[in-house]
Amino acid sequence: MTTRNIDLPHLRSVVLAGHAGAGKTTLGEQLLHRANAVSRLGKVDDGTSHLDFEPEEQKRRESLSLAVATFEADGTRVTLLDTPGYLDFVAEVISGFEAADGAILVTDATGGVEAGLEQAVALARNTNTAACFLITKCDKENADPTRALDALRAAFGNKIAPLHLAIGAAHDFTGYVDLVHRKAYTWQGGKEVETAIPASMADEVARRRDQLLEAAAEADDDVLTKYLEGEEISDPELEKCLRKGVKDSILAPVLVGSATTGIGLQALLDAVVRYLPSPADEGPAKAADKSGAAVDVAPDPNGPLLVRVFKTAADPFVGRLTYVRVLSGTLHSQGHAWNAARATEERLGQLLLLHGKEQEPTAELKAGEIGAVAKLAVTATGDTLSAKERPFTLPPLSFPEPTLIMAIEPQTKTDLDKMGPALQRMLEEEPSARVERSDAGEQILRTLGDAQAAVIIERLKRKFGAAIVTHTPRVPYRESIRGKANAHGRYKKQTGGHGMFGDVWIEIEPNPGGGVEFAEKVVGGSVPRNFFPGVEKGIRETAAEGVFAGYPLSDFKATLYDGSFHTVDSNELSFKIAASMALKDGILAAKPVLLEPIMNVAIRVPEAFLGEVNRDLNGRRGRVLGMDTSDGMQVINAQVPQSELFTYATELKSITGGRGTFTSTLDRYDEMPAHLADKIVETHRKEREADSSSGH
């Protein structure tokens, strides 16, 4: 249980972020257990974790969504936001940074700097979030905490400063040296005991402390002067610089530890309380009032209500569970809040403090606190809650555009009815996924990658009983012509009573960018005016179905110039059929071509991968138009056929170790190379033959 009435300076909210497998969840479990917030220690590997509680997470043994857990340590309430390290689930990490005041960036002592950590560091920088690094798994085979520290400094610069130095590595990892106070701690009999600094480490301790001093001195001009002049800097001076430096994001200290043994965890908690900011340090939130004017709203439990919604979980039993961070004012259970963006008053049910999968009812959530509320009617991720008499809005959350595209359909007839509502509910908790209709008429699911798509499909079935199957989308090709032709269509049918008769001559010519255009220049009444609409309908309907490849025919002009009629047997339908026949023949004589959508693509990659990405683009019939640089990344601007991009999100990740991203927009339709177009025409012909033979 958590005690109430903790003031702003004694609150900390911390996002755990880093690459998949770095040990964030295990670390969170240990901290919760040490603080007696949970009665037993959960483990990721045996599926008992409090923070990975969705069945898909337990099956895969990894975090797939943001989990929130609150505990108390030495009079400070700490709320952890454990995030997935898989790049497909970056929306959860963005939500975590939105809700937290500080970050612990976790990296594994056995590896280098990976894409998930780079992404977390970029988010910390973009949101100006104060951060500490923790090198975990220092006791694992092949662990080298010192190499991991140097890799961090090489990747992110000298602002990354060692706070602790590991004593030993891998199986010999026994403790650490605190470089601020020059004390050593080793693990003895299940607890940390202060010991003498090993003599063999004296030079290394001096060198690393100097790295810490150099980074920390940037926070205080007087101390910087002393440092540059070679004067001794006292422990209290260094401590003061560290507090200011971390809170102002001037530096990020690096700690070491092992979540499995517990070494370094108390020191990590001390660092969270000592260095990471409280809501009181964070200053006012930037909101807009009802006139749209910018207002600063200070973090005050007695101030006006301002609440950020940072995550939504769709639960088939509880309904919506809405995760909130209170920035100002106090939210009361069974009270009301106003959602200005949707102009709706929400009735609040029971407010909850979260301890992973366990929930603790609470009467109120005050400024600086994080919790959840069930069953809000309309509020979604990124919305703002405030008071109706003083409404505010915060800027919406910004999630990356999903670029992996797949067509979806229900597995069976019974899934058809469930699929629509289930997808709607699913999208509430997946703000980075989209469902849309394609130009080819298919339902399309867009995600950030294969893993996100697989999890969405699993959850749709488990939570909402809707089974869906996926396949590669149809490319919305178009048919067109490059030449002119004259064509004749004659339809004659004799039955008992009235027959059918229609006879037309049409001229067909290219009409670039003009869609389908119909004209007539009939002389001498060879086709009476009242049959013109039938002729036009025949042309437009046939064009919509396609003539030679099964795709809409476009960018041509058809002119009716001659024909004949029968006074009794002719009618509009006869002329519609005759026009359709004429168009089908005429198109085949007018140099038919298949057009494909060409996309403008902007690909962001680190410079090291430029050559490989460009080679891969050539294999996709891509044309590079130019290069830019942005935020230390190379941006390749290219044009690529849409058919080559459906799985590009996955392939680009694999080429760049997860670091590459891209966006695409339709530029134009272009003629497809003949050898590729022929394959599509041939496939269409075979499908038509199969359909007609099965129809007999």
Summary of the structure (lengths in Angstrom):
residues: 696
radius of gyration: 32.8
end to end distance: 72.7
largest distance: 114.7
contacts: 2409
relative contact order: 0.08
helix: 33%
strand: 33%
